[in-house]
Amino acid sequence: MKKLNGFESYLAIEGLNAMRSAMIDDIKELEAKGKNSIMTEGYVDMVVDEAIEKIKVLTIIDRFKLKK
């Protein structure tokens, strides 16, 4: 299985964090209107954190960082 390099990993993680922020903002907006969301803020945080951990496992270890 091919692994991600550091830049690819960074892009994926930053994209997930941006998506997390957007989803949480949408949930807050719905709640402000008095509606119930299918997902909670905690669920979004949990799913995004799990996805980030999977990305970190699939990322090539930077040997230069290990030497420092």
Order of alpha helices (4+ residues) and beta strands (2+ residues): alpha-alpha-alpha
